[in-house]
Amino acid sequence: MYEKGSSYLSVVFSILLFSMTLLPMLSVFYELSSDMSESSTRSRAYWRLYEVTEQWKKGFGASPVEGETEFQVEVIERYISPRVMEGEIRVSWNSRKGVKEWKGFAYRMVSP
């Protein structure tokens, strides 16, 4: 009788120990991995914004990257003088916390 109660208590104790130590560590690992994923996405968004800005300054439009469905790119052009054009480049993407957007501005000389 004593051994049955002892084994029951050891099972209960091991379940409690498991739930108190391993489960919080798993949740911390999940948070860290999702933060790293978010950081990686922000880095890719920055480089996509940089690439589109450089293409626009050279006179090309925002060419889509093959297989890219992660980012939406929008370029808004306006003349700020007869020879200078301003481009507002927006890169947006979906994250766990909602839609994120980065915006950049570029300027180029145009022929009259």
N, C-alpha and C positions, 0 to 999 in steps of 0.2 A: 504494500500500500504506500509506503513511504517513497519507494522508487518511482511509482506512477506520478505522485504529486511533484516529486523532484524533477522528473523529465518534463512535466507540464510547465512548471515554473521556468525551466531552462529554455523551453520553446518560446514562452511568452517574453522572457528576458531578451532572447536573441531577436525576436521580432521588434521589440522596443528599441534595442540597440541599433538594428538595421534602419528603422524609421527615423531615429534621431541623428544618425551620422551619415549614412549613405544617401538618403533621399535629399537632404539639403546640399550635399556635395554635387549631386546630379543636377539640381536646379541651378547652382552657381555655374557649373560647367555649361549648361544650356545658355545662361545669360551671357557668359563670356564668348561663346561661339557665335551667338546672334550679334553681339557687339562687334566682333571681328568681321562678320559678314556685312554689317552695316558700314563699317569703315572701308571695307573693300569696295562696296558699291559707290560710296562717296568718292573714292579715288578714281574709279572708272568714269564716273560722271564728270569729274574735273578734267580728265584727259580728253573726254569726248567734247566738252566745252572748248578746250584748247584747240583741238583739231578743227572743229567747225569754225572757230574764230580765225584761225590761220587760213583756211580755205576761203572764207568770205573776204579777207583782206587781199587775197590774190585774185579775186574776181569770180570765184566759183561759188555755186550755191552749196547748200548743206547736202552733201551726197549721203545717202543712207549706207550704213555698214551692213554687209550681207549677214543675215542671221540675227541681227540685233533687234530685239523686241523690248529690251529693258528700258531704253530711254526714248523720250519724245523730244524732238528738236524743232524749234521754231525760230525763224529769223525774220525780224521786222526791220525794214529799211526805210529811212527817211533822209531827205536832203536837209542839211542844216545851213548850207550856203549853195550857190550855184555849182561850186566845184568840190564840195566836201559832202560825203554821204556818211551817215551814222547807221550802224547796224546793231540792233539789240538782239542778242542770241540767248535763247532760253533753253535749258536742258532740264526736263522734269522726269521724275521716276516715282514709282510706288514703293513705299517702305512699310514696315510693320506699323509705324506711327502715323501713316497717312501719306499724302502726296508731298514730295519734296521738290524744290525748284531752285536751280542756280541760274543767275542772270549775268551776262557779260556784255560790255559795249566795245565796239571797235569802230575805227574811222578809216576812210580811204578817200584818196583823191580820185575824182572822175573827170572825164573830158566833158567840156560844155556842149 
